[in-house]
Each structure stands twice: as structure tokens, then as C-alpha cells.
């Protein structure tokens, strides 16, 4: 196995760049919950500002358009501003609203998670912040296309009452593609997610057949899977991107109902873990595997999710570096980014 591992590293260099997402001792301190997102948002605005202004200068008529900030902006003057979207959602789950309901006895409207199919509502509205001031948005902007954290530019004018009328939304220009290293032959990275293994016969019967087909395709031991030129596919690595363990219907209902308490935990089946471990161990003898956690997997639900412990995968762990327990999100040395989010 060691020879196979070294050969793959030589042909297809790999570097795990997830150290930035690993929790350190100081991250577990009580003070860590005092950290706010405002610093990240401000850095994001400043990083995206040049690309937004570049597009605004090219696409907005007439000619030199004034680029400014909200501070000191006079009403009815056409300008471009750059900042961050904040979306206010009436149906957004909130522990504080639940607590307020208990304290004063008032009825607070919350959607039934087992009935409502969406959390957006007609009453939702957008605000815009440029790091110094905040305004409510009106005009030519679709509130359903944006979420909190989106950095955009807006062309329009300020109105009375701390409102801004949007004539046009300016999105960042596309970042130039970095030069890719030359490659003498095609090589592939495979991605799978949502295996939803439950270890229940009635639920996993079709899944077992599918996993066998996946194993046959990925390992390609006999070269039966080829490209249009008749050459066998060379899959250098597999990324299992979360949701490997499935919840039963009862567990899913419990998990969904608990959203308002920000608790989404359901102990995964040990039998399902053993089945997943057995499947991965059949692959790691042939190709390296990156294993990411997802919402239903045995890992913390808080982001960034920490790697699943190797003790949960005794058979796969025997293959050493052929299995890589990753964070969610996960970044590798090929400048690839992978993330699984709870919807």
C-alpha cells in the first residue's frame, strides 16, 4: 500500500489546506462567542470593491458616474455605492423570539417546519450597509435573489427616511483565472455526497447496489470505463462531501422540529457507520479518499465542521494517508473548494 501511496503523490501532488478551519484551544474558550462577523464583512467589502467599481465604470451610463459612500450623501443624487446586503426575514427561526414569547405571553408567528416549504415571505425586506451607515432598499432589486452577506454595488439615489432607491445592481467582475499547470494527460477528481446510509435493509437495498457500481467505476481495476478515445479514466482522488449517514424518518422529523432551538443532533446508527467504513475501506486500497462531514454525520453541527474522528472508521484508518479526514468547508492543493450547508 505504501508503494501505491507514494506513486500517487508523485504523479498527482496533494496538499490539505484545511488547517485554517481546524479549531484551536483558544477557539473553544467562552470568549470565542463574543466574536462578531462585522470584521469579516468589512474585509469582504474592501476586497470586492475594486471589481465592483470596475464593472460599474464600464456598464453604467452616462459616463463618469459618481462613486461615494452613504455618509453625507444628499437625496436624489445619482451615485454608485458598494456595501453589504442584510436580509430581514419574518419567518427566520429565532431562539430569542421563542424566549420573548415565553416571557410576555405574546403570540409570535413561526412557520411549522413540517408544513411550511419555505422561510421567505412577502414581508421580507433588504437593508444595505457600507461599513458606516445603513439604508433600507427599494426599487429595482429582487429581494429573493439576495441573502445576508452578499457584497454588491448599487446605482441609484438616496431618499428621505434613510432609504435608497435602486436603479441597477452592480455585481463584481469575474476574477481572472489563475494559470493552471500543464498536464500531459487527463486526470479526474470524483465527488459524491448524500449517500444517506441508514443500515436498514428496506432503505438501503438499492443503495448497496449503487455503492457497488460506484466502487467498480472508481477503482476501474479492469479498465472497462474509458473515455471517447478508449483510454481508461484516471480518477486520482475521491471526495465524499457529507451526508454519508442518513436519518430515519423519525430522526429527520425530530431534527427539523428542533431548528428553532438551534439543535440539530441525532445520534447516527453505529451499524450505518460500520457500513460506511466498510465501503470506504474497499476504495482506499485503490484511490485516496477525502471524507467531509455533513449535517447528519457524527460531527459538530457548528461551522466550520470539524473532521469526523478516525476512531469511527477503524478499517479505513488502517490505510494511513489513503484516507483524509477533512473539515467542512474543505480546501485542497488544487485550489478546489468544497462545502456542504444545511438548507
C-alpha positions as CSV (number, residue, x, y, z in Angstrom):
1,X,0.0,0.0,0.0
2,X,2.8,2.4,0.8
3,X,4.2,2.0,-2.8
4,X,0.8,2.8,-4.2
5,X,0.5,5.9,-2.0
6,X,3.9,7.2,-2.9
7,X,3.3,6.7,-6.6
8,X,0.1,8.6,-6.5
9,X,1.7,11.5,-4.6
10,X,4.5,11.7,-7.2
11,X,2.0,11.8,-10.1
12,X,-0.6,13.9,-8.6
13,X,0.7,16.2,-5.7
14,X,-1.8,16.8,-3.0
15,X,-1.9,19.3,-0.1
16,X,-4.5,19.6,2.5
17,X,-5.1,23.3,3.1
18,X,-7.8,23.0,5.8
19,X,-5.7,24.0,8.8
20,X,-7.4,27.4,8.8
21,X,-10.7,25.6,9.6
22,X,-9.4,23.5,12.5
23,X,-10.5,24.5,16.0
24,X,-7.7,25.5,18.3
25,X,-7.8,25.5,22.2
26,X,-8.4,29.3,22.2
27,X,-11.4,28.8,19.8
28,X,-13.2,26.7,22.5
29,X,-12.9,29.4,25.1
30,X,-16.1,31.2,26.2
31,X,-14.7,34.4,24.8
32,X,-14.9,33.0,21.3
33,X,-18.6,33.5,21.2
34,X,-18.1,37.2,21.6
35,X,-16.6,37.5,18.2
36,X,-18.7,39.2,15.6
37,X,-19.0,39.0,11.8
38,X,-18.5,42.7,11.2
39,X,-14.8,42.4,10.7
40,X,-15.2,39.7,8.1
41,X,-17.9,41.7,6.3
42,X,-15.7,44.8,6.2
43,X,-12.8,42.8,4.8
44,X,-15.1,41.3,2.2
45,X,-16.4,44.7,1.1
46,X,-12.9,46.1,0.7
47,X,-11.7,43.0,-1.2
48,X,-14.7,43.2,-3.7
49,X,-14.8,46.9,-4.1
50,X,-12.3,47.3,-6.9
51,X,-14.0,44.6,-9.0
52,X,-17.5,46.1,-8.5
53,X,-16.2,49.6,-9.4
54,X,-14.5,48.2,-12.5
55,X,-17.8,46.9,-13.8
56,X,-19.7,50.0,-12.8
57,X,-17.4,52.2,-14.8
58,X,-17.9,50.0,-17.9
59,X,-21.6,49.3,-17.8
60,X,-23.3,52.3,-16.2
61,X,-24.3,55.3,-18.4
62,X,-23.8,58.2,-18.5
63,X,-20.1,58.4,-18.4
64,X,-18.3,59.4,-15.2
65,X,-20.7,58.1,-12.5
66,X,-20.0,59.4,-9.0
67,X,-18.8,56.7,-6.6
68,X,-19.3,57.6,-3.0
69,X,-20.4,56.4,0.5
70,X,-23.6,56.8,2.4
71,X,-22.2,59.3,4.9
72,X,-23.1,62.8,3.8
73,X,-24.9,61.6,0.7
74,X,-27.6,64.1,-0.4
75,X,-31.0,62.9,-1.6
76,X,-31.9,62.5,-5.3
77,X,-28.3,62.4,-6.4
78,X,-27.3,59.5,-8.8
79,X,-24.4,57.6,-7.3
80,X,-22.8,54.2,-7.0
81,X,-22.3,52.8,-3.5
82,X,-20.6,49.5,-2.5
83,X,-21.5,47.5,0.5
84,X,-23.2,44.5,2.1
85,X,-26.8,43.2,1.9
86,X,-28.6,42.5,5.1
87,X,-31.8,40.5,4.7
88,X,-34.6,40.7,7.2
89,X,-36.8,37.6,7.2
90,X,-40.0,37.5,9.2
91,X,-40.1,33.7,9.3
92,X,-36.5,33.2,10.1
93,X,-36.1,30.8,13.1
94,X,-35.0,32.6,16.2
95,X,-34.4,31.4,19.8
96,X,-34.8,34.9,21.0
97,X,-38.3,35.2,19.6
98,X,-39.2,31.9,21.3
99,X,-37.8,33.2,24.6
100,X,-39.7,36.5,24.2
101,X,-42.9,34.6,23.6
102,X,-42.4,32.7,26.9
103,X,-41.6,35.9,28.8
104,X,-44.6,38.1,27.9
105,X,-47.0,35.6,26.6
106,X,-47.5,37.2,23.2
107,X,-48.2,35.1,20.2
108,X,-45.2,35.0,17.8
109,X,-45.8,33.7,14.3
110,X,-43.3,31.0,13.4
111,X,-43.7,28.5,10.5
112,X,-44.4,24.9,11.2
113,X,-41.2,23.2,9.8
114,X,-43.2,20.1,8.9
115,X,-45.7,22.1,6.8
116,X,-44.0,25.3,5.5
117,X,-41.9,24.6,2.5
118,X,-40.0,27.9,2.6
119,X,-38.9,30.6,5.1
120,X,-39.2,33.6,2.7
121,X,-42.2,35.8,2.9
122,X,-43.7,38.8,1.1
123,X,-42.9,40.9,4.3
124,X,-39.1,40.3,3.9
125,X,-37.0,43.4,3.1
126,X,-33.4,44.3,2.4
127,X,-31.0,46.7,4.0
128,X,-27.6,47.9,2.7
129,X,-24.6,48.8,4.8
130,X,-21.3,50.2,3.5
131,X,-19.4,50.0,6.8
132,X,-20.5,53.4,8.1
133,X,-24.3,53.8,7.5
134,X,-27.3,51.6,6.8
135,X,-30.3,52.2,4.5
136,X,-33.4,50.3,3.5
137,X,-33.5,49.3,-0.2
138,X,-36.4,50.0,-2.6
139,X,-36.8,50.0,-6.3
140,X,-35.3,47.7,-8.9
141,X,-33.9,44.9,-6.7
142,X,-35.3,41.5,-6.2
143,X,-35.2,40.7,-2.5
144,X,-35.5,36.9,-3.2
145,X,-32.1,36.9,-5.1
146,X,-30.0,38.1,-2.1
147,X,-29.1,36.9,1.3
148,X,-27.2,38.5,4.2
149,X,-23.5,38.8,3.3
150,X,-23.7,39.4,-0.4
151,X,-21.4,42.2,-1.4
152,X,-22.7,44.2,-4.4
153,X,-22.8,47.7,-5.8
154,X,-25.9,49.8,-6.2
155,X,-26.6,52.6,-8.7
156,X,-29.4,54.9,-7.7
157,X,-30.2,57.7,-5.3
158,X,-30.9,58.3,-1.6
159,X,-34.4,59.0,-0.5
160,X,-35.8,60.6,2.6
161,X,-36.1,58.5,5.7
162,X,-32.9,56.5,5.3
163,X,-34.0,54.7,2.2
164,X,-32.1,54.1,-1.1
165,X,-33.9,53.7,-4.5
166,X,-32.0,51.2,-6.6
167,X,-31.9,51.7,-10.4
168,X,-29.4,49.0,-11.0
169,X,-27.5,46.3,-9.2
170,X,-23.7,46.0,-10.0
171,X,-22.1,42.6,-9.3
172,X,-18.4,42.1,-9.1
173,X,-16.5,41.4,-12.3
174,X,-15.2,37.9,-12.8
175,X,-11.8,37.3,-11.1
176,X,-9.1,36.4,-13.7
177,X,-8.5,32.6,-13.9
178,X,-5.1,31.7,-12.5
179,X,-2.8,29.9,-14.9
180,X,-3.2,26.1,-14.5
181,X,-0.1,23.8,-14.5
182,X,0.4,21.8,-17.7
183,X,-0.9,18.3,-17.7
184,X,0.2,15.6,-20.1
185,X,-2.9,13.5,-19.7
186,X,-6.4,13.8,-18.3
187,X,-6.9,13.2,-14.6
188,X,-10.1,13.4,-12.6
189,X,-11.3,14.1,-9.1
190,X,-14.6,12.4,-8.2
191,X,-17.2,13.9,-5.9
192,X,-20.1,12.2,-4.3
193,X,-22.4,13.2,-1.4
194,X,-25.7,12.3,0.2
195,X,-25.1,8.6,0.5
196,X,-27.6,8.6,3.4
197,X,-26.6,5.2,4.7
198,X,-29.1,4.0,7.4
199,X,-28.2,0.3,7.7
200,X,-31.9,-0.6,7.4
201,X,-32.5,-3.3,4.8
202,X,-35.7,-1.8,3.5
203,X,-34.0,1.6,3.0
204,X,-30.5,0.6,1.8
205,X,-31.3,-2.3,-0.6
206,X,-30.9,-0.1,-3.7
207,X,-28.1,1.9,-2.1
208,X,-25.9,-1.3,-1.8
209,X,-26.2,-1.9,-5.5
210,X,-25.4,1.7,-6.2
211,X,-22.3,1.6,-3.9
212,X,-21.1,-1.5,-5.7
213,X,-21.4,0.3,-9.0
214,X,-19.5,3.3,-7.6
215,X,-16.7,1.2,-6.3
216,X,-16.4,-0.6,-9.7
217,X,-16.3,2.7,-11.5
218,X,-13.8,4.5,-9.2
219,X,-11.4,1.6,-8.9
220,X,-11.7,0.7,-12.6
221,X,-9.5,-2.3,-12.0
222,X,-10.2,-3.9,-15.3
223,X,-10.2,-0.7,-17.4
224,X,-13.8,-1.2,-18.5
225,X,-14.7,2.5,-18.1
226,X,-13.0,4.5,-20.9
227,X,-13.2,7.9,-22.5
228,X,-14.1,8.6,-26.1
229,X,-10.6,7.6,-27.2
230,X,-10.7,4.3,-25.5
231,X,-8.4,5.2,-22.6
232,X,-9.4,4.2,-19.1
233,X,-10.4,7.0,-16.9
234,X,-7.7,8.0,-14.3
235,X,-9.5,9.1,-11.2
236,X,-6.9,10.3,-8.8
237,X,-8.9,11.1,-5.7
238,X,-12.5,10.8,-4.3
239,X,-14.1,13.5,-2.2
240,X,-17.1,12.3,-0.1
241,X,-18.8,15.6,0.6
242,X,-21.0,15.0,3.6
243,X,-24.4,13.5,4.4
244,X,-22.9,10.0,4.4
245,X,-25.1,8.9,7.3
246,X,-28.8,9.0,6.8
247,X,-31.5,9.8,9.4
248,X,-34.6,7.7,9.7
249,X,-38.0,9.4,9.2
250,X,-38.4,9.8,12.9
251,X,-35.0,11.2,13.3
252,X,-35.5,13.6,10.4
253,X,-38.7,14.9,11.9
254,X,-37.0,15.4,15.3
255,X,-34.1,17.2,13.7
256,X,-36.2,19.5,11.7
257,X,-38.5,20.4,14.6
258,X,-35.5,21.3,16.7
259,X,-34.3,24.0,14.3
260,X,-35.7,26.8,16.5
261,X,-33.6,25.7,19.4
262,X,-30.5,25.6,17.1
263,X,-30.1,22.0,17.9
264,X,-29.9,19.6,15.0
265,X,-28.4,16.4,16.6
266,X,-29.5,12.9,16.0
267,X,-27.1,10.1,17.0
268,X,-26.1,8.2,13.9
269,X,-26.5,4.5,13.8
270,X,-23.4,2.6,14.6
271,X,-24.4,0.0,12.1
272,X,-24.6,2.7,9.4
273,X,-21.1,3.9,10.4
274,X,-19.7,0.4,10.1
275,X,-21.3,0.0,6.7
276,X,-19.8,3.4,5.5
277,X,-16.4,2.3,6.9
278,X,-16.6,-0.9,5.0
279,X,-17.4,0.9,1.8
280,X,-14.6,3.4,2.2
281,X,-12.1,0.7,3.0
282,X,-12.8,-1.0,-0.3
283,X,-11.8,2.2,-2.1
284,X,-8.8,3.3,-0.1
285,X,-6.8,0.3,-1.4
286,X,-7.0,1.9,-4.9
287,X,-7.5,5.7,-4.6
288,X,-7.2,8.3,-1.8
289,X,-10.4,9.5,-0.2
290,X,-11.2,12.8,1.4
291,X,-14.1,12.4,3.9
292,X,-16.0,15.5,4.8
293,X,-18.8,15.8,7.5
294,X,-22.3,16.9,6.8
295,X,-25.3,17.9,8.9
296,X,-26.3,14.3,9.7
297,X,-22.8,12.9,10.1
298,X,-21.1,12.3,13.5
299,X,-19.5,15.8,13.8
300,X,-20.3,19.1,15.4
301,X,-23.1,21.0,13.6
302,X,-21.4,24.3,14.1
303,X,-19.4,25.7,11.2
304,X,-16.6,25.1,10.3
305,X,-17.4,21.5,11.0
306,X,-14.5,19.6,12.4
307,X,-13.3,16.3,10.8
308,X,-15.0,13.1,11.8
309,X,-12.8,11.1,14.2
310,X,-10.8,8.3,12.7
311,X,-12.0,6.0,15.5
312,X,-15.3,5.9,13.8
313,X,-13.6,4.3,10.8
314,X,-11.2,1.6,12.0
315,X,-11.0,-0.4,8.8
316,X,-10.4,2.7,6.6
317,X,-7.9,4.2,9.0
318,X,-5.6,1.2,8.6
319,X,-4.8,2.6,5.1
320,X,-3.0,5.6,6.5
321,X,-2.8,8.6,4.2
322,X,-5.1,7.0,1.7
323,X,-8.0,8.4,3.8
324,X,-8.0,12.1,4.8
325,X,-10.5,13.3,7.4
326,X,-11.4,16.8,6.3
327,X,-13.3,19.8,7.6
328,X,-16.4,21.3,6.1
329,X,-15.6,23.5,4.2
330,X,-12.6,21.8,2.7
331,X,-9.8,23.2,0.5
332,X,-7.2,21.2,-1.3
333,X,-4.0,21.9,-3.0
334,X,-5.6,22.1,-6.5
335,X,-7.4,25.3,-5.4
336,X,-10.6,23.3,-5.2
337,X,-13.2,24.3,-2.6
338,X,-16.0,22.1,-1.3
339,X,-18.7,22.8,1.2
340,X,-21.9,21.3,2.4
341,X,-24.5,23.5,4.1
342,X,-27.7,22.7,5.9
343,X,-30.7,24.1,4.0
